[in-house]
Amino acid sequence: MSTPTRSAPFQGRTLSEVVNELTEEIRELYTADEVPWVIGYSGGKDSTAVLQLVWLALKGLPVEQRTKPVHVISTDTLVENPVVAAWVSQSLDTMRKAAEEQSLPIEPHRLIPKVEDTFWVNLIGRGYPAPRPKFRWCTERMKIKPSNKFIRNVVRRHGEAILVLGIRKAESQARARAMAKHEKGRVRDRLSPNGNLPNSLVYSPVEAWTNDEVWMFLMQQSNPWGHKNKDLLTMYQGASSDSECPLVVDDTTPSCGDSRFGCWTCTLVDQDKSMTAMIQNDGEKKWMRPLLALRNELDDVSKEKDTRDFRRMNGRVDLFNDRVIPGPYTQSAREAWLRKLLDAQAHVRKNAPADMSNIELITMEELHEIRRLWVFEKHEVEDSLPGIYEAATGEPFPGVPLDEQLVIRADEIGLLREVCGDDEIHFNMIRELLAVERQYRTKARRKGLFESLETVVKKGFYENADDALDFAMRKRELRENGTLNDPEPQAMTLDEKMNDASA
């Protein structure tokens, strides 16, 4: 049997020829107009290759022609793989200094989601369940919105923007089909329209390169801003063989859950192969074990019956195949997730290398927002977050006391619990009724008070989950028999789902 032959890299052309041709093309596109460029940089191989090509091309221009800015944007979800996040952060710092020294108009930007959009604020604060393919609330909030906001601001200031991305047809069949579709609308031969961002075009200089060709370029062409590409290869070798996490600018881009280097909390895949491989392949990365354990626990659907409410956030009980659709995480579950996260952070700070000793798995800004959500939106007046924080860190929580703002003092909540006994549902109902009344007490007009109180009472109507299931099934039967004039709830929009956390 004959051995299958492999095609020569770059179709038999030399690397030098390919690089010279691409850098010349980049220079022509760059000098053709005044439209600023935005390069998506994840720190992985493809985006690094693209940025190197642009860097080399600009260095080949006279200084007086380096007139328009080239923004390099990197989106940090705040739950990136810590090793990769550290790599990208160091690379951006090195890049900024090198661009200044070499008189290049390259401006690095680290983008992060708004605090209300972060992973932990939504999961621990609001109670959103861990993301699933049919309820992927994370990508839009944590990756798409920060990058799109930056790009739209560039477009608003300059009228247009050109996005330079490290997307390649060889990544997947879906990517190849999407790129082929956009090629039909190309202008100037290489710029494709972006359907999700008006007045922006996409340039993908390495779109025809294979995986091996990308690595050949990176290993034979030194990094022009001084970050070592061999270290990048080492990082890849320590993990699995999937592709890097791309810059996500729309929901057609493959999720980071399908890529090598994504969020360490990602539950959109069966397992985090990259972190698992890093821990197994490198004894110095065993400090990441608590992160992997926490991620696997988030992914364990068998525990959802004990961790999620049987009601949606608005109190509604919905059925699917004669079972209740679970809602958001319960108060006790959210408190448990916070304890485990802070314990993992303490472990990492104690056992990780010196450059990771100050790692933040959750920021102080996120903790303050979670506390606000718990106390003022969920009416959990026990204000348990400061105590959880102090128990995990050994330090007092740097926040002001909230006693004067609460409808019932935290140290008096025990009396209410004593009256309600083990009836958690009615304890929560009374606590929320008191909070609603307090909320309306300070208003000049109290319109809507009774409707708000009624909503709380309906939410606390049930004895337990079994009672809610029985009630919902009887109601459905009456509706189907035509004896109940109560239409089925309308399908929720995406925004409603994201505010409901119970898809």
N, C-alpha and C positions, 0 to 999 in steps of 0.2 A: 504494500500500500504506500502510495506516495505521500510525502509530508506536505501539508498545505503551506503554500507560500504566503508571506505577509507582505503587504505593500510597503514600499520604502517611505520613510517619513517625508512629509511635505511633497509627496508625489515625485520623489527623486531630486527635488531641488535642495540646495544647501540652506541651512538655517540662516546664514548671513544674507542670502538672496531674499528670503522671505521677510526677514526683519527689515532690511533696507526698503523693500517695496511697501511694507505696512507703515513704517515711520514716515515715508514720503507721502503716502496717502493721508495719514493723520495730519501732517503739516499743511497739506492742501486744504483739507476740510477746516482746520483750525483758523487759517488765515482768510478763508473765503467770505467770512461775515463777522459780525460783532456779537453773535449769539453765544452766551456763556455755556460752558460745559459742566455737567454734573456726572462724576464717576461713582458708580456704586462699588464700595470696597468692603468685603466681608473678612478680609485677611486670609482667605483661602487661595488655592492655586490659580483659579481662573481670573479672579478679580486682581490678584497680584500681577499676573501676566499682562493684563490689559493696562493697568496703571504703569507698569514698567515701559510698555511700548509708548504710551503717551508721554511719559517722562523723557524717554530717549528722543522722541520726536521734537519736543519743545527745546531740549538742550541743543538740538541742531539748528534752531532758528536764531537769528540775530536778536539781541536783547530788545531792540526797538520794535520787533514784531511780536513779542510776547505780551500782547496788550490786553487780552480778555481773561477773566478768571476761570480757573478750572477747580471746581469744588469737588472735594473727595468726601463723600458721606458714608459713614458707617453706623448702622443702627444697632444699638445695644439694648436688648430687651430687658436687661437687668437680671435675666435668668439664663444667660449664655453659659455654655461650658466654661468653667473658670479658667482652664488652661488656655483656651482659645481667646477668651475675653482679655486675659493678660497680654497675650501675643498681639492682639489688635491694638490695644491701648498703647503698648510700647512702640508699635510700628507707627501709629499716628504721631506720637511725640517725636520720634526720629525723623519722620517725614516732614513735619513742620519746620524743624531746625534746618534740615538739608535744603528744603525749598528756599528758605531765606538766604542761606549761604550761596546757593547756585543761581540766585536771582530768577526763580521760576514762579509764575503766578498760580501756584498750586496751594489751595487752602483746605486743610483737613478739618472735618467736622464730625464730632461724636454726637449722634442723635439718640435721645431716649424718649420713651412714651411719657405722656402726662401722668401724674401720680394716680389720677382716678382711672387710668387705663392699664396700670401694671398688673402683672400676673397675681401677685399676692394680695393686692387691694381687692381684686375681683373674687379670688378664691377664698381667702381668709376673711376679708372684710365684708363683701356682699354675700358670700356663700355660693358663688357659681361652682358647679361641679367641675372636676378635671375635664379639660377639653376632649371632645370626641369628634370623629369625622363629620357627624351630622350636627354637631354643635361646636364649631371651631371658632369660639369667640376670641381666641388669643391673637391670631394672625392679623386681623383687621386692626385691633387696638394697639398692639405692641410693635408691629413692623410696618404695616401699610401706612397708617396715619402719620407717624413721624416723618417718613421719607417723602410722602406725598405733600405734606405741609411745607417741607423745605423746598421741594421742587416748585410748588405753586407760588411760593414767595419769590423765587428766582424769576418765574414767568411774569409775575405781577410787576416786578421792577424793570424787567428788560423786554417783556413782550413775548419772548420765546426761550426755550432751553433745549439743549441737546444732551440726552442721557447716554453715557458710554458704559455699557454693561458687559460683563464677562460671560454672556450666555453662549452656549454652543449647541449645534444641532446633534452632536454625538451624545449629549447628556441623556436623551430619551426620545422615543418616537413622538410623544406628545409635544415635547419642546420643538422638535424638527417640524412638525405639522404647523404649530403656532407661528414659528419664524417664517415658514414658507408662505403662510397666509398674509403676513404683514409685508413680505417682500413685494407683493403685487402693487402696493401703494407707495413704493419707494421714490424718493426724490434724490437727485444728485447721486444716483446709483447705490449708495450705501446707507442712506438714512431712511428708516422705516417710521411710519406714523405710530403714535401711541394712543390707542383708543380710549384709555382711561384717564389720561392727563392731557387736556387740550393744550395746543400750542407747544407741544414737546415732541421731539423726534428721537429715535433710538439708533445708536451706532454700536455695532457689535463686531469689533475688528478681528476677534479670534473665533468667529462663529463656525468656521470650517475646520478648525483644529481638532485633532483627537486628543484623548487623555495623555497618551505618550508624548505627543508633540508639545503639549503644554509643559510637561516636566522637562523635556529636552531643552526647551527655551530657558526655563528657570534655572536649570543646573549649569548651562553653558554661558548664560548672560548674567553677570553679577548685578545684584540689586542696586540701583542707582541712588537710593536714599539711605543705604547702609544697613538695612535689615537683612540678615543672612537667610538666603533661600534654602540652604541645607538644613537649617533648623526647622523650616517649614516642612520639608520632606520628612524629617524625623517625627514631627508631630503627626503627620499623616500616617506614617508607618506604624505609629503606636495605636492606631484606631482601625476602623473597618475600611472597606473598599468603595463605599458610596461617594457621591459627589459632595462638594461643599455646599454650605447654606447660602443661597443667592440673595441679592438685594430684592426684597419683595415690594413691588409697587402696585400689584393688583392681585385679585384672588384666583387668577389663572396660573400664577407662578407656583411651581411645586412648593408644598409646605416644607418648612424647615424640618418637620418630623420625618420627611422622606430623605433627608440628606445627612451627611456625615456629622457635620458640626452644627448642631442646632441648640435649642434650649435644653438644659439638663433636666427640666421638669416635664419635658414633652411626653404626653400620653396619647399622641396620635399614631404611634407605632407600637408594636408589641413589646419591644425592649430597646433600651439605649445601647446600641452596639458599640458606639464609639467610646463612651465612658467605661463600659464593661471591659473593652479591650485595653484601654489605657491602664486600668487598675490591674488587669491580669498581666500585661506586658511590662509594666514598669513598677518596681517595688516602691519607688519614691512617690507614686501617685495613690498609694493605698489610703491616704487621707481623704480621698473622695468617696470612700465607701458609704458614709452616712448620707451623702447626697443621692447616691444610687438607690440606697434602701428607701429613702423618703419618696423618690420618684416611683419606685415599684409599688409602694403602698398607695400612692395616689392613683395608680393604674389598676388597683385591685377592686374590680366591680363587685366581688362577692361580699364586700363589707358595706356596700352602699345602703342596704336595708337598715343598718344601724347608724349610719352617719348622715343620711339625708331625710329631710322632712317629707311627710306624705302629702303635703300641700305645696302648691306653687307659692311664689312670693306674695301674690295678691290674695292668697287664701283659697283659691279655687282647687277643687279636687277633680282631676281628669283621669279617664280610664283608657287603657290600651290592652286589648285581649283579656278583658275581665281582671285586670290588675291596675292598681293605682300607679300613675306615672310619678316617679319620685321628684321632689323639688330641690331646693337649695340645701346646703349643708346646715345641720342643726347648730345651735350655739355651742354645745359641748364638743361637737366635731371640729368646729372652727377654732375653738380654744386649744384643742389637742393638736391640730395642724400647726398652730403658732408655737406651741411648746416644742414640738419636734423640730421645727425649722430653726428656732433659736438654739436648741441643743446641738443641732448639726453645725450651726455657725460657730458655736463655742468649741466644738471638737476640731473643726478645721483650723481655727485660729491657733489652737494649741499644738496641733500635729503637722500642719502644712509647712512647707519651706518658708524661709524668712520673707520672701517677696509676696507671700500670700497671708501673712500673719494678721493683716488688717482687713481681710476680705469681708464684704458685706453681702450676705445672701438676701437680706432684706434691709432697705435703707430706713433711716430714722424718719424721713418724710413719709414713707409708706406706713410705718407704725403709727404715726400721728393720725393719718387718714383712716386707718383701720379702727383706731380708738374712736374717732368721731363717728364713723358709720355704726359701730356697735352701740354706742351710747345714745346718739341723737336720731338715728334713722331706724335702728332695730330696737331702741328703747331698752337695751340691756344695761340698766342703771347700776348693776353691780360694779361696772367699770373694772373689769378683771384684767385688762391688758397690762397695766403697770405692775401688778403682782406677778403675772406670768413672766414679764421681762426681767424683773429683779431676781426671781427664782432661777432663771436660766443663765443670767449674766453675772449675778452677784453685785450688780450696781442698780441704784434707784433709777426709775424711768424719768427722763428729763422733761416732764410735762407738768402743767399746773393742775392742782386739784379741781375737780368738777362739781363738788358738793353743792355749791350755791346755784348751779345751773340745772340740777336734777329735780325731778318731781318728787322723788323719794330718796333719801340719803342712802348711800351705799351700805352704811353700817346698820340701816334699819330694814334692809331687804330681807333679813332673816325672819322678821316678824310675819311678812307676807308669805314666805315659804312655809312657815309653821302653820298658818291658817289653811293654806292650800294642801298641805301634806305632800303626798306623792303625785298629785295631779299637776303635771308639768304644763299641760295644755292650758288649763284654766289659770295657773299662776302667770303664764305668759300673757294671757288675755287681760287679766286685771292690771298687770304691769303696763301693758300698752294702752289700756283705757285711761289710766292715770296720766300717762305721758301725753296722749292726745288732748285731754282736757287742759293740761298745763300749757300745751302749745297754743290752744285757742284762747286761753285766759288773757294773754297779753295783746290780743288783736282788738282793734277798734270795732270791727264787725266780725261776728262769729258765724257768718254764713258758711255752711258746709260742715259744722260741728257734728250734727246728728248723723249725716251721711258717713262721716269718718268713724264715728262711734259704732254705727251699724256694721261697717266693714270689719272692724275689729271683732265684734261679737260673732259675726258669721264665720270668721276665721277660727274662733275658739269654740265653735258650735259642737264639735265632735268629742266623743269620749276618748277615742284612740284611732289608730290607723284602720283597724277592722271595722269600727263603726263608720268611718268615712267611706270605706269601700262598699259596705252594705247600703249606705245612703245613696252613693253615686250610682250603684247598679239599679236600685229601685227607681231613682229619678230617670235613668235612661230607659227603663222599661215603660214607665208612664209616658215618656215622650214618644217612644216608638208606637205605643198604643193610641196615641192621639189624645190622651186624657190630661196631658200637661202642656200648657201653652207656654213653653219655655224653649226657644230655639237653641240649637247647638251653638257652642262658642265658635266665632269666626276664626279662620286660620290666622296665626300671628305673623306679623311682619318680622324681618330680621331684627329690627331695633327692639320690638317687643320681646322677642326671644332672648336677646342679650340682657334685657332688664328683668327677665323672668327666671333665668337660670335653671330651667327644668325641662329642656328639650329631651 
